[in-house]
């Protein structure tokens, strides 16, 4: 029985004082260890949060058994002159609750494709010679194109695989480049101040294929 579940024994009948205001029981205070262990940790990791912010504030992440136990703002930034406000502490409430997003059941961990498009794509793949031909058979058919385009904004996403999602993306980009020119592929990449890795990945990809960032 865990220390926490042991505390449910208060539901049992106890020795009550004659006045009815006191309850006595035998036992130690081991149950308090459950609450003390809440703040125990195995290691501290220095990192920041990607919360669509350019601040990149430094955080100390306390990890226990491979799981984020809690997080705290780092307070070792260089000191500023006396006539300037101090940097400390840097970090916002959204960053302080980032682990909630990390382990949230609502976090998107897999690719999703609009249901109508996934259905059309899987059927087209059965008859096409290659992915580009499969995509062409969808977008050049007015009825099929209208079917998945009219579903935009209506939800209806279904879980896909990484292979299928990347194949659809690649086929659509190559089809557009071959049919209309590579500059017709436009994409959005985050600004460099937010995340250099995210920015470089998107911008480099578009530049290499001749797209429009």
C-alpha positions in Angstrom: 0.0 0.0 0.0 1.4 3.4 -0.9 1.9 6.2 1.6 -0.8 8.2 -0.1 -3.4 5.4 0.0 -2.6 4.7 3.6 -4.1 8.1 4.5 -7.5 6.9 3.4 -7.6 4.9 6.7 -9.1 8.1 8.3 -12.4 6.8 6.9 -12.3 4.0 9.5 -13.6 4.5 13.0 -11.2 6.3 15.3 -10.7 6.9 19.0 -12.6 10.1 19.7 -12.2 12.2 22.8 -15.2 12.6 25.1 -15.7 16.1 23.8 -15.8 14.9 20.2 -13.2 17.4 19.1 -10.1 15.2 19.0 -9.1 12.0 17.3 -6.2 10.0 18.4 -4.4 7.3 16.4 -1.1 5.4 16.5 1.6 5.7 13.9 4.3 8.0 12.7 4.6 10.7 10.1 5.8 8.6 7.2 3.0 9.9 5.1 4.6 13.3 4.9 7.4 11.8 2.7 4.9 11.7 -0.2 4.7 15.4 -0.2 8.4 16.0 0.4 9.3 13.7 -2.5 7.1 15.8 -4.8 10.1 18.2 -5.1 12.9 15.6 -5.3 14.8 15.2 -8.6 17.6 13.2 -10.2 19.2 15.9 -12.3 18.8 19.5 -13.6 18.8 20.3 -17.3 19.4 23.8 -18.7 17.0 24.6 -21.5 14.4 27.1 -22.8 10.8 26.9 -24.1 9.6 27.1 -27.7 6.3 28.9 -26.9 6.2 31.1 -30.0 8.3 33.7 -28.3 11.6 35.4 -29.2 12.8 35.7 -25.6 14.5 32.3 -25.3 14.5 32.7 -21.5 16.8 30.2 -19.7 15.2 27.7 -17.4 16.4 24.9 -15.1 14.3 21.8 -15.6 14.3 19.3 -12.7 14.0 15.8 -14.0 13.0 12.7 -12.0 12.8 9.2 -13.5 13.1 10.8 -17.0 10.0 13.0 -16.4 9.9 16.7 -15.8 9.1 17.1 -12.2 9.1 20.9 -12.1 10.9 23.9 -13.6 12.4 27.1 -12.4 13.8 30.3 -13.9 17.5 30.5 -14.2 18.9 33.5 -12.3 22.5 33.6 -13.5 22.3 36.1 -16.3 25.2 38.7 -16.4 24.7 41.7 -14.2 23.5 44.9 -15.8 24.9 48.4 -15.0 23.3 50.2 -12.0 21.4 52.6 -14.2 19.6 49.8 -16.1 16.9 47.3 -14.9 18.1 43.8 -14.0 17.3 40.9 -16.3 16.4 38.7 -13.4 14.3 36.8 -13.4 13.4 36.0 -17.0 10.5 33.7 -17.9 6.8 33.9 -18.2 3.9 31.9 -16.7 3.4 30.2 -20.0 7.0 29.0 -19.9 6.6 27.9 -16.2 3.7 25.6 -17.2 5.4 24.2 -20.3 5.6 20.8 -18.8 1.7 20.8 -18.8 1.8 21.1 -22.5 4.6 18.5 -22.8 2.5 15.8 -21.1 -1.0 17.0 -22.0 -3.3 14.4 -23.6 -4.2 17.1 -26.1 -0.6 17.4 -27.4 -0.4 16.5 -31.1 2.2 13.8 -31.5 1.3 12.3 -34.9 0.5 13.7 -38.3 -3.1 14.3 -39.2 -4.7 14.6 -42.6 -8.1 15.8 -43.6 -10.3 12.8 -43.8 -11.6 13.5 -47.3 -8.1 14.0 -48.6 -6.8 10.9 -46.9 -9.6 8.8 -48.5 -8.9 10.2 -52.0 -5.2 9.8 -51.6 -5.3 6.2 -50.5 -7.6 5.3 -53.4 -5.5 7.2 -55.9 -2.3 5.4 -54.8 -3.9 2.1 -55.8 -4.1 3.0 -59.5 -1.3 5.6 -60.0 2.2 4.8 -61.2 3.8 7.1 -58.6 2.8 9.5 -55.9 3.0 12.5 -58.2 0.5 10.9 -60.6 -1.7 10.1 -57.6 -1.8 13.7 -56.6 -2.4 14.8 -60.1 -5.4 12.5 -60.4 -6.9 14.3 -57.4 -6.2 18.0 -58.1 -7.0 17.8 -61.8 -10.4 16.2 -61.2 -12.8 19.0 -60.4 -15.1 16.8 -58.4 -12.3 15.3 -56.3 -10.6 18.6 -55.8 -13.8 20.2 -54.6 -14.5 17.3 -52.2 -11.4 17.9 -50.1 -11.2 21.7 -50.5 -14.7 22.3 -49.5 -14.0 20.4 -46.2 -11.5 23.0 -45.1 -12.3 24.6 -41.8 -14.7 21.8 -40.9 -12.2 19.7 -38.9 -12.5 16.0 -39.7 -8.8 15.2 -39.4 -7.7 11.6 -39.2 -4.5 10.2 -37.8 -1.9 9.3 -40.5 1.6 7.9 -40.6 4.7 10.0 -41.0 5.4 8.2 -44.3 2.0 8.9 -45.7 2.0 12.6 -44.6 5.5 13.3 -46.0 4.6 11.5 -49.2 1.5 13.6 -49.7 3.5 16.8 -49.0 6.3 15.8 -51.4 3.9 14.8 -54.1 2.0 18.1 -53.9 5.2 20.2 -53.9 6.7 18.3 -56.9 3.5 18.5 -58.8 3.2 22.2 -58.3 6.9 22.8 -59.2 6.6 20.7 -62.4 3.3 22.2 -63.5 3.5 25.9 -62.5 7.2 26.4 -61.5 9.0 26.0 -58.2 8.4 29.6 -57.1 4.7 28.8 -56.9 5.4 26.7 -53.7 5.1 29.2 -50.9 5.9 28.4 -47.3 6.1 30.0 -43.9 9.1 29.7 -41.6 9.4 31.3 -38.1 11.6 34.3 -37.7 15.3 33.7 -36.8 14.9 35.4 -33.4 12.5 32.7 -32.2 14.3 29.5 -33.1 17.3 29.3 -35.4 16.8 25.6 -36.0 13.1 26.0 -36.9 13.9 29.0 -39.1 16.8 27.4 -40.8 15.0 24.1 -41.5 12.0 25.8 -43.3 14.0 28.6 -45.0 16.7 26.2 -46.3 14.2 23.7 -47.6 12.3 26.4 -49.5 15.4 28.0 -50.9 16.9 24.7 -52.1 13.7 23.8 -54.0 13.3 27.3 -55.4 10.2 28.0 -53.4 9.0 31.3 -52.0 9.7 31.7 -48.2 
